[in-house]
Amino acid sequence: MGLTELFQSYNLSLFNWLAIGFAAFVLGISKSGIKGIGILIVLILAFVFGEKASTGILLPMLISADILAVSYYNRHTQWKFIKMLLPWMIIGVLVGVWVGDAISEVLFKRVMAVIIIGSILVMWFFENRKSTTVPGNKLFSYSTGFLAGFTTMIGNLAGPISNVYFLAMRLPKNEFIGTAAWLFFIINVFKLPFHFFVWKTVSKDTLILNIALFPLVAIGFFAGAKVVKLISNSNYRRFIIIITAIGGIVMLFR
């Protein structure tokens, strides 16, 4: 199928196509390290394609952007956090596969919104507590890993959950970005077969669409990487919290 036939098959307006292109560009920016704006991508694609279908449209784009991110920020990766979170994320993904296949589209959307807003409340707590020590309780890491895995399968929404964890761990900006890049590259590749064979939200047509959008992802990534260098650690943390909160509220009441 050529791109012209593909575009016609989706039967979308010009406005929708512009929105999808913008989402791809924002995805690149998000994966460069400006994490909070990633929620905008979820909102845009959910609006155009529907909540569940949008997860399959987005996943291959995420993986392509993850490859750029792990290449660029690899030297900053803190593998001890990945080893702590990854096994529990895998369990969360498996639970999310079953739950996402069983619930309605409306409930799917509500679950996504509640997860985002709940994450913001936890992020706000960790940002405003007086103690500067990091949580050492393994239960905190294990539960965060499970929730991140569940939410990344339900709606590619693990960003707010992982943001909570890495903010709580007081990771500096580059370590935050590099660790998240490898964590989500691994887990997104793990999710791909479930979208192909269980939910059937990834197909040849959606992959062609992803290929067409990749240049915008790449442009966004390298533009965002330049912006990240200009943001201080403290301003970076505040930005993540504010933009993620706005996205969760919009999804809840859309």
MOZI-V866190 format. One record per backbone hydrogen bond with DSSP energy under -1.0 kcal/mol. NH is the residue of the N-H (numbers start at 1). CO is the residue of the C=O. If there is no record, write none. Layout:
BEGIN
NH&CO / NH&CO
END
This chain:
BEGIN
6&2 / 7&3 / 8&4 / 9&5 / 10&6 / 17&13 / 18&14 / 19&15 / 20&16 / 21&17 / 22&18 / 23&19 / 24&20 / 25&21 / 26&22 / 27&23 / 28&24 / 29&25 / 30&26 / 31&27 / 33&30 / 34&29 / 35&33 / 38&35 / 39&36 / 40&37 / 42&38 / 43&39 / 44&40 / 45&41 / 46&42 / 47&43 / 48&44 / 49&45 / 50&46 / 54&50 / 57&53 / 58&54 / 59&55 / 62&58 / 63&59 / 64&60 / 65&61 / 66&62 / 67&63 / 68&64 / 69&65 / 70&66 / 71&67 / 72&68 / 73&69 / 76&73 / 77&74 / 81&78 / 83&79 / 84&80 / 85&81 / 86&82 / 89&85 / 90&86 / 91&87 / 92&88 / 93&89 / 94&90 / 95&91 / 96&92 / 97&93 / 98&94 / 99&95 / 100&96 / 101&97 / 102&99 / 103&99 / 108&104 / 109&105 / 110&106 / 111&107 / 112&108 / 113&109 / 114&110 / 115&111 / 116&112 / 117&113 / 118&114 / 119&115 / 120&116 / 121&117 / 122&118 / 123&119 / 124&120 / 125&121 / 126&122 / 127&123 / 128&124 / 129&125 / 141&137 / 142&138 / 143&139 / 144&140 / 145&141 / 146&142 / 147&143 / 148&144 / 149&145 / 150&146 / 151&147 / 152&148 / 153&149 / 154&150 / 155&151 / 156&152 / 157&151 / 162&158 / 163&159 / 164&160 / 165&161 / 166&162 / 167&163 / 168&164 / 169&165 / 170&167 / 171&166 / 176&172 / 177&173 / 178&174 / 179&175 / 180&176 / 181&177 / 182&178 / 183&179 / 184&180 / 185&181 / 186&182 / 187&183 / 188&184 / 189&185 / 190&186 / 191&187 / 192&188 / 195&191 / 196&192 / 197&193 / 198&194 / 199&194 / 201&195 / 202&195 / 207&203 / 208&204 / 209&205 / 210&206 / 211&207 / 212&208 / 213&209 / 214&210 / 217&213 / 218&214 / 219&215 / 220&216 / 221&217 / 222&218 / 223&219 / 224&220 / 225&221 / 226&222 / 227&223 / 228&224 / 229&225 / 230&227 / 231&228 / 236&232 / 237&233 / 238&234 / 239&235 / 240&236 / 241&237 / 242&238 / 243&239 / 244&240 / 245&241 / 246&242 / 247&243 / 248&244 / 249&245 / 250&246 / 251&247 / 252&248 / 253&249
END
